[in-house]
Amino acid sequence: MNFTWIPNAITLARIFSAIPLAWLLMTGAVWPALILFLFAGLSDALDGWLARRFHWQSQLGGYLDPIADKALMLAAYVPLAIQQWLPLWLAALIVLRDLLIVAGAFAWHFLRGPLQAEPLLQGRINTVLQILLVLLVLLDQTGSLQLPPVLLRSGIVLVALSTLVSGTCYVIRWSGKHPEQEPLP
């Protein structure tokens, strides 16, 4: 029996969770948003683990996974900034980085040919840090856990730095200067 569809189904569920997540955050339903985001964040690890462990990787999954990550982060960071639970500049930085990556992927596809969607380590670290920060903010907003402000500020700084670093790494990779890539004609 072929189970290669399972990671993609999990990824699609993560994509479809973005709209309810944004709605929950905008309406201030913190506990349901926290639970939904926690499951969505765990699904990110699960689909990748299943794909690697059982060799269920697919080209579709290579495209869907980063789309799911970006949809989930957009659905979390923009409402959190609107609610003033995170700085607006951080949400803008994350959105701009993701737009840059998507634009770079399209440029690569049209200038160089088909893109092998392989995330960089810096991008994976950035995604993990972004997920952890959202979880910390939501835990803080539930009121059941009083987090020290320095922890949240540190998380904001780490996410901002990792967003800048990973965005820069993608630009370098797609500009043709990466040592594993041939330069653009």
N, C-alpha and C positions, 0 to 999 in steps of 0.2 A: 504494500500500500504506500502511496506517495504522500508524504506529509510536508513537502517543501512549501506549501501554502501557509503554514501556521505562522511563521515569523511575519509574513506580509499581512495576514489577518490581524495580528496584534498591533502592527504598525498602523494599519487603517483605523483600528479602534482608537489609537492615540490621536490620529488626525481628527476623527469625529468627536473626540472629547474636548477639543479646543473651544468650540462655541459654547457648550454648557459651562465650561470652566470660566470663560470670560463673563458670561451672564451671572454666574454665582458670585464672582468677585465684584461685579458692578452693583449687585443688589446687597452686598455686604453679608452674604451667607458664607461666613468664613469656614465653619466646620465642614459643610458639604464640599466646599472648594478645596479644603485641605485634603480630604479623603480622596476626591477625584484626582487631584494633582499628584498625590502620593502614588496612587495606582498607575497613573500615566507615566510618572517617573520610573517606577519599577518596571513597567512594560518596556521602557526603552532598554533597560539592561537585559530583560528576558528575551526580547526578540533577537537581539544581537548574540546573546549566549546560545540560543537554540540554533541560529543560523550557522554559527561557527562550530559548535559542538557536533552537530549532526550533518554538517556540510549542506545546509539548506539555503545557502546564499543564492541570490538571484539578481539579475540586472534590475528588475523592477524594485526589489528590496533596496538596492543601492541608491535608487532615486527616491523611494518613498520615505526611507528613514530620515534623511536630512530635512525633507519637507515636513515630516511629523514633528521633528525637533523644533523647527522654526515656527510652525503653527502653534505648538504648545507654549513656547517662550513668548511669542507675540500675544497669545491669549492670557498669559499671566502678567507679563511686565507692563503692558499698556494699562490694563485696569488697576494694577497696583500703583502705578504712577498717578493715574487719575484720582484714585482714592487717597493719594498723598501718603501712602505707606512706603513708597520708594521714590527716590528723586526722579523727576521727569527727564533730566539729562541722561540718567542711566538707561531708562527705557529707550530714549532716542538713540543712544550709542548702540544698543543691542539691535534695534531695528535697522539702523544704518549699516552695521556690520553684516547683518543677514541679507539686506538688499545688495550690498557689495558682492557677497558670495554668490547670490543668485545671478546677478549681472555677469560676474566672472564666469560662472558655469555656462551661461548662454553664449558669451563671447567665445569661450573655448570651443564650444560645440560648433559655432558657425565659422570660426577662423581656423581651427585646427582639426576638427572632426569629432567623432563621438567621444564623449567624456566618460572615463572610468571613474565613477563616483566613489572615491576612497577617502574617508575622513582622515585628517591629520591628527596626530596626538594632541596638538595644541587645541584643536577644535573639540575633541572629546573631553579634555580637561575643562574647557570653557563650559561645555554643556553640563557637566557634573556640578561645577561651581554655581552655574545659574540655577539648576534644580535645587541645590542645597540652600541657596539664598531665599528662593521663593518659599521653601519649607520653613525656614527660620522666621521669615516675615509672617507667614500664616500662623505658625505656632504662637508668635508674639501677639498677633491680633486676636487670637482666641481668648486671651486674658487668663488662660489657665497656667501659662508658663511665662514668668517674667524674665525675659532675656536682658542681659546687660547691654546698654546702648553701644558699648564699644564692640560687642560681638557683631551687631548688625552693621555698624559703620565699617568694621574690618571686612565683612562679607561684601559690602558694596564696593569697597576699594579693590578687593581681590577679583570680583566679577568684572569691574571696569578694566583692570589691567589685563586679565586673561582675554577679555573681548578685544582689546587693542592688539595684543600679541597674536592671537589666533587670526584676526582679520588681516594683519600684516603678513603672516605666514601664507595665507591663501593668496594674497596679492602677489607675493614673491613667487609662489609656485606657478600661478597662472600667467605671470608676466614672461615666463620662459626662462627665468634666471635660475630656477631650481636646478641643482646639478643632475637630477634624474630625468629632466625634460630637455628636449631639444629646443633651441631658441625659435621664436617666431620668424617666418621668412621676411 
